[in-house]
Amino acid sequence: HWGGIGCTVLFNCVCVSVFLMLLYRGILPSLGHDRVANEEEIIGALSLSPGRPMHITHLFNVCNFHHRMPSLVNFGLADSFPNDPRYQGLTPPTVELIGDLVHV
């Protein structure tokens, strides 16, 4: 559990240095509300916080989901990652849902 300040960002809209600056200041950049982030971008974001899970805000809300095109939803549903070098060292993220039958 993070227990700190959070901030939802679209990873593909901010540069890596902004993500790292937030982490350095104790602010967890939470991924969310992103229809266009691809697998490599999500892996890149998760790799910025080694050993500490990132967070996905409002899983399924403004997110695509398809079994052949990994998105934030696919990563958020995973409790472990494939045995693939690209995923080495990544920690599955924590997630947040809005269970009001509108957002999910």
Salt bridges, closest charged atoms under 4 A:
GLU39 OE2 - ARG86 NH2 3.42
GLU40 OE2 - ARG86 NH1 2.72
ASP84 OD1 - ARG86 NE 3.38
GLU96 OE1 - HIS55 NE2 3.47
GLU96 OE2 - HIS58 NE2 3.34
ASP100 OD2 - HIS103 ND1 2.78
